[in-house]
């Protein structure tokens, strides 16, 4: 396998959480550059549209020059190859994550022989954290300060306030 200085961290990031940011920061200890690749997944009922997610991620990571943010459609393997990367980073929280991610990694390995998947266990303090849980807590008026950066919290609160005003 070719040496890789670039890693791709794909996901929906709806919204980006401290768990995601932890994986990104730890990945930068291994790779010179990390591309946060936001998936254009029309099957998910997203809180933020793709452009809003990209802007939030860029805002949160504005002081990290070794991270770029992009979007992709289609097969992740094709996207990774187009960026001349050879590593996909995936964060794992629990055994249930591993089962699904292992299947995807095996499929990707079959299709893209030169591309490896690097699984990173989440840090202990973020083991329970997911974007869907954060969305639910915020939608019910709970505090999300320990889950997401301030600008993400504010954007989420604005989204839920505008949804309530439409009702």
Sine and cosine of phi, psi and omega as CSV:
sin_phi,cos_phi,sin_psi,cos_psi,sin_omega,cos_omega
0.00,0.00,0.69,-0.73,0.03,-1.00
-0.91,0.42,0.51,-0.86,0.08,-1.00
-0.91,0.41,0.69,-0.72,-0.04,-1.00
-0.89,-0.46,0.80,-0.60,0.09,-1.00
-0.99,-0.17,-0.22,0.98,-0.05,-1.00
-0.91,-0.42,0.72,-0.70,0.10,-0.99
-0.83,-0.55,0.51,-0.86,0.03,-1.00
-0.95,-0.32,0.79,-0.62,0.06,-1.00
-0.92,-0.40,1.00,-0.08,-0.07,-1.00
-1.00,0.02,0.40,-0.92,0.08,-1.00
0.18,-0.98,0.01,-1.00,0.05,-1.00
-1.00,-0.01,-0.50,0.87,0.08,-1.00
0.76,0.65,0.80,0.60,-0.06,-1.00
-0.87,-0.50,0.97,0.26,0.06,1.00
-0.99,-0.16,0.10,-1.00,0.13,-0.99
-0.94,0.35,0.66,-0.75,-0.05,-1.00
-0.87,-0.50,0.11,-0.99,0.09,-1.00
-0.89,0.45,-0.46,0.89,0.08,-1.00
-0.90,0.44,-0.71,0.70,0.07,-1.00
-0.88,0.48,-0.71,0.70,-0.04,-1.00
-0.90,0.44,-0.56,0.83,0.07,-1.00
-0.89,0.45,-0.70,0.71,0.02,-1.00
-0.89,0.45,-0.67,0.75,0.01,-1.00
-0.88,0.47,-0.76,0.65,-0.03,-1.00
-0.89,0.47,-0.64,0.77,0.02,-1.00
-0.94,0.33,-0.54,0.84,0.05,-1.00
-0.91,0.42,-0.55,0.84,0.00,-1.00
-0.93,0.37,-0.23,0.97,0.10,-0.99
-0.97,0.22,-0.30,0.95,-0.06,-1.00
-0.95,-0.31,-0.62,0.79,-0.10,-0.99
-0.90,-0.43,0.49,-0.87,0.02,-1.00
-0.96,0.27,-0.48,0.87,-0.04,-1.00
-0.58,-0.82,0.67,-0.74,0.07,-1.00
-0.85,-0.53,0.78,-0.63,0.10,-1.00
-0.98,-0.21,0.89,-0.46,0.11,-0.99
-0.99,0.11,0.94,-0.35,-0.10,-0.99
-0.97,-0.25,0.95,-0.32,-0.03,-1.00
-1.00,0.08,0.86,-0.52,-0.04,-1.00
-0.97,0.23,0.71,-0.70,0.12,-0.99
-1.00,0.02,1.00,0.05,-0.08,-1.00
-0.94,-0.33,0.97,-0.22,-0.06,-1.00
-0.96,0.29,-0.20,0.98,-0.03,-1.00
-0.99,0.16,-0.29,0.96,0.01,-1.00
-1.00,0.00,0.59,-0.81,0.07,-1.00
-1.00,0.01,1.00,0.01,-0.15,-0.99
-0.99,0.17,0.56,-0.83,0.14,-0.99
-0.97,0.24,-0.71,0.71,0.00,-1.00
-0.95,-0.30,0.64,-0.77,0.09,-1.00
-0.95,0.30,0.16,-0.99,-0.13,-0.99
-0.86,0.51,-0.67,0.75,-0.01,-1.00
-0.92,0.40,-0.61,0.79,0.03,-1.00
-0.91,0.41,-0.66,0.75,0.02,-1.00
-0.89,0.45,-0.70,0.71,0.02,-1.00
-0.87,0.49,-0.72,0.70,-0.02,-1.00
-0.91,0.42,-0.64,0.77,0.04,-1.00
-0.89,0.45,-0.69,0.72,0.00,-1.00
-0.90,0.44,-0.71,0.70,0.03,-1.00
-0.86,0.50,-0.66,0.75,-0.01,-1.00
-0.89,0.45,-0.72,0.69,-0.03,-1.00
-0.91,0.41,-0.55,0.84,-0.07,-1.00
-0.97,-0.26,0.32,0.95,-0.10,-1.00
-0.86,0.51,-0.44,0.90,-0.03,-1.00
-1.00,-0.08,0.18,0.98,-0.01,-1.00
-0.90,-0.44,1.00,-0.07,-0.07,-1.00
-0.93,0.37,-0.26,0.96,-0.02,-1.00
-1.00,0.00,0.15,0.99,0.05,-1.00
-0.86,-0.51,0.73,-0.69,0.15,-0.99
-0.84,-0.54,0.33,-0.94,-0.05,-1.00
-0.84,-0.54,0.71,-0.71,-0.04,-1.00
-0.56,-0.83,0.15,-0.99,0.10,-0.99
-0.85,-0.53,0.35,-0.94,0.08,-1.00
-0.52,-0.86,0.43,-0.90,0.14,-0.99
-0.79,-0.61,0.30,-0.95,0.03,-1.00
0.99,0.14,-0.39,-0.92,-0.05,-1.00
-0.95,0.31,0.75,-0.67,0.05,-1.00
-0.86,0.52,-0.64,0.77,0.00,-1.00
-0.84,0.54,-0.67,0.74,0.02,-1.00
-0.91,0.42,-0.65,0.76,0.02,-1.00
-0.90,0.44,-0.73,0.69,-0.01,-1.00
-0.85,0.53,-0.72,0.69,0.01,-1.00
-0.89,0.46,-0.62,0.79,-0.01,-1.00
-0.91,0.42,-0.40,0.91,0.02,-1.00
-1.00,-0.08,0.08,1.00,-0.02,-1.00
0.83,0.56,0.60,0.80,0.07,-1.00
-0.98,-0.21,0.28,-0.96,-0.01,-1.00
-0.73,-0.68,0.10,0.99,-0.04,-1.00
-0.71,-0.71,0.73,-0.69,0.13,-0.99
-0.95,-0.31,0.77,-0.64,0.04,-1.00
-0.99,-0.16,0.74,-0.67,0.08,-1.00
-0.74,-0.67,0.74,-0.67,0.06,-1.00
-1.00,0.02,0.62,-0.78,0.02,-1.00
-0.85,-0.52,0.73,-0.68,0.05,-1.00
-0.97,-0.26,-0.62,0.78,-0.14,-0.99
-0.53,-0.85,0.14,-0.99,0.02,-1.00
-0.84,0.54,-0.62,0.78,0.00,-1.00
-0.88,0.48,-0.60,0.80,0.09,-1.00
-0.88,0.47,-0.69,0.73,-0.08,-1.00
-0.88,0.48,-0.69,0.72,-0.04,-1.00
-0.85,0.53,-0.75,0.66,0.01,-1.00
-0.92,0.40,-0.75,0.66,-0.05,-1.00
-0.90,0.44,-0.57,0.82,0.03,-1.00
-0.89,0.46,-0.69,0.72,0.05,-1.00
-0.87,0.50,-0.72,0.69,-0.02,-1.00
-0.90,0.43,-0.68,0.73,0.00,-1.00
-0.88,0.47,-0.65,0.76,0.02,-1.00
-0.91,0.42,-0.67,0.74,0.04,-1.00
-0.89,0.45,-0.73,0.69,0.01,-1.00
-0.88,0.47,-0.63,0.78,0.01,-1.00
-0.91,0.42,-0.58,0.82,0.02,-1.00
-0.93,0.36,-0.64,0.77,-0.03,-1.00
-0.98,0.18,-0.72,0.70,-0.06,-1.00
-0.90,-0.44,1.00,0.01,-0.12,-0.99
-0.87,0.49,-0.48,0.88,-0.05,-1.00
-1.00,0.01,0.06,1.00,-0.09,-1.00
-0.93,-0.36,0.79,-0.61,0.00,-1.00
-0.96,-0.29,0.44,-0.90,0.12,-0.99
-0.94,-0.33,0.79,-0.61,0.05,-1.00
-0.96,-0.27,0.90,-0.44,0.05,-1.00
-1.00,-0.01,0.77,-0.63,0.08,-1.00
-0.89,-0.46,0.82,-0.57,0.09,-1.00
-0.93,0.36,0.66,-0.75,0.04,-1.00
-0.92,0.40,0.49,-0.87,0.11,-0.99
-0.90,0.43,0.50,-0.86,-0.13,-0.99
-0.79,0.61,-0.67,0.74,-0.08,-1.00
-0.93,0.36,-0.20,0.98,0.00,-1.00
-0.91,-0.42,0.20,0.98,-0.09,-1.00
-0.87,0.50,-0.45,0.89,-0.03,-1.00
-0.99,-0.11,-0.17,0.99,-0.23,-0.97
-0.99,0.12,0.75,-0.66,0.11,-0.99
-0.60,-0.80,0.40,-0.92,0.03,-1.00
-0.86,0.50,-0.64,0.77,-0.04,-1.00
-0.91,0.41,-0.61,0.79,0.05,-1.00
-0.91,0.40,-0.68,0.74,0.02,-1.00
-0.88,0.48,-0.69,0.72,0.03,-1.00
-0.87,0.49,-0.69,0.72,-0.03,-1.00
-0.90,0.44,-0.73,0.69,0.01,-1.00
-0.86,0.51,-0.73,0.69,-0.02,-1.00
-0.91,0.41,-0.65,0.76,-0.02,-1.00
-0.89,0.45,-0.43,0.90,0.00,-1.00
-1.00,-0.10,0.15,0.99,0.08,-1.00
1.00,0.06,0.16,0.99,0.02,-1.00
-0.98,0.20,0.28,-0.96,0.00,-1.00
-0.99,0.11,0.69,-0.73,-0.01,-1.00
-0.86,-0.52,0.30,0.95,-0.06,-1.00
-0.82,0.57,-0.60,0.80,-0.05,-1.00
-1.00,0.04,0.05,1.00,-0.04,-1.00
-0.94,-0.33,-0.53,0.85,-0.10,-1.00
-0.64,-0.77,0.44,-0.90,0.09,-1.00
-0.89,0.47,0.34,-0.94,-0.08,-1.00
-0.82,0.57,-0.70,0.71,-0.04,-1.00
-0.91,0.40,-0.50,0.87,0.06,-1.00
-0.95,0.30,-0.70,0.72,0.05,-1.00
-0.83,0.56,-0.75,0.66,-0.02,-1.00
-0.88,0.47,-0.67,0.74,0.01,-1.00
-0.90,0.43,-0.64,0.77,0.02,-1.00
-0.91,0.41,-0.71,0.71,0.01,-1.00
-0.88,0.48,-0.64,0.77,0.04,-1.00
-0.89,0.45,-0.68,0.73,0.02,-1.00
-0.86,0.51,-0.75,0.66,-0.05,-1.00
-0.94,0.34,-0.54,0.84,0.08,-1.00
-0.91,0.40,-0.66,0.75,0.00,-1.00
-0.94,0.33,-0.52,0.86,0.07,-1.00
-0.92,0.39,-0.63,0.77,0.01,-1.00
-0.92,0.40,-0.61,0.79,-0.03,-1.00
-0.94,0.33,-0.34,0.94,0.06,-1.00
-0.98,0.18,-0.28,0.96,-0.04,-1.00
-0.99,0.16,0.00,0.00,0.00,0.00
